[in-house]
Amino acid sequence: MACQLIRIMRPDDANIAGNVHGGTILKMIEEAGAIISTRHCNSQSGEHCVAALARVERTDFLSPMCIGEVAHVSAEITYTSKHSVEVQVNVLSENILTGAKRVTNWATLWYVPLSLKNVDKVLEVPPIQYAWKELEEDGKKRYEEQKLERLVTKQRNGDIIFPVFNPEPYTVGYSQSSLIHLVGPSDCTLHGFVHGGVTMKLMDEVAGIVAARHCKTNIVTASVDAINFHEKIKKGCVITISGRMTFTSNKSMEIEVFVDADPFVDEPKERYRAVSAFFTYVSLSKEGKPVPVPQLVIETEDEKRRFEDGKGRYLQTKAKRQVQMQPLTQQ
């Protein structure tokens, strides 16, 4: 089973330099994933359901997409557990004048099927057939790894971003940003809960503002670390998307983004942390070439700790990329 979405990139999809927003691409990726996983989970007779996004693995933006290019988003189910679906999504950008295509993104998403009758009821997923036993074993390993990582992320989710008055340039407080959004019907699924793609687009928007405030140049999304969806967000909620700089290397910036929900309608309760993720941005010159970014000025022990944690993630990603490149250089 496969699914493909095709759409031309319009001016309102891009920044002032003509590069398509990372959030726009993330939203298309999630739409393709939601369609194929919902189709699969309803492929056998039984209670109808809608697949809800639970997690997006690390996603790299390999090449910028521009206004006028056509995005080809392809999704395929690669693993199923009893209650979850793994979807692999690839994104190609097509120049419609020349017909040339290039890969811009690939991503892995995890969905869970929620009953249309009872949103708190997780249904069983129909199993898929594997061409080789090794594919199922590899998928199970990925499933256990993401399950553990989700638990670890949820445990460190108590941080709050407070406003800073008269901050110095290049400090965390100088660039931190927040966006407040009222969740309406157009943001939601059949259940009345926010689409994961809508949330990711808003998160990318806030992360982009943080990055632009810090370096005062054109910026583009380079990658997104795993996005964990901890709690559902219901229609009528007011959500606050907050972002802050955590780490800078010579040419990249890591931004931590939280989504907190205030459920005012139907069942008033305490604000809760719904989603969290780390975004990485790069600064570009007017010619579109990567340029050095101003280094983050650390002021507190918490900022120092977050900086060191970010440095660890940066070095780990760099090491993985070098390992992946070795077979290519040896050919």
Secondary structure as UniProt FT lines:
FT   STRAND          2..8
FT   HELIX           11..13
FT   TURN            16..17
FT   STRAND          19..20
FT   HELIX           22..41
FT   STRAND          49..56
FT   STRAND          59..61
FT   TURN            67..68
FT   STRAND          70..80
FT   STRAND          85..94
FT   TURN            96..98
FT   STRAND          101..115
FT   TURN            119..120
FT   HELIX           133..155
FT   TURN            156..158
FT   TURN            169..170
FT   HELIX           172..175
FT   STRAND          177..182
FT   HELIX           185..187
FT   TURN            190..191
FT   STRAND          193..194
FT   HELIX           196..215
FT   STRAND          218..224
FT   STRAND          227..229
FT   TURN            235..236
FT   STRAND          238..248
FT   STRAND          252..262
FT   STRAND          272..284
FT   TURN            286..287
FT   HELIX           301..329
//
